[in-house]
Amino acid sequence: MRLDKFLKVSRLIKRRTIANEACDAGRVMLNAKPAKASAQVKIGDIIEINFGSRSVKVEVLQIAETTKKDDAKELFKYL
């Protein structure tokens, strides 16, 4: 699955266009490397997102094309 779509489906970032912009600005790292929006996400990958002064680091546990709001937090775990 594409990185921008995973960020949207997992509710880490609210909209896919915002996820795209974050990737283009270099604020999203995939396995400690700057990632493009089109990068492929696999189970076990580590994603780090910089939101201004705050940073979020998560590990991918599942991949799902769609998910309900309540189930979205099961797709990743915070590190």
C-alpha angles and dihedrals in degrees: 000000000000116000095236092052092048091052090052097043092047090049092234086126120024101223133028093229090056089049088052092051092048090053092047090050091054095244094124122074124191113198091344094307128103106260134211120222090250094057114124116245120212133184109278096030119135116227122193120190124189113211102185105282094357128075128200122199121189139169119224111240101169140009119220131169092217134006141178119251093251093050096046094089090060090068093071144014128220118245 
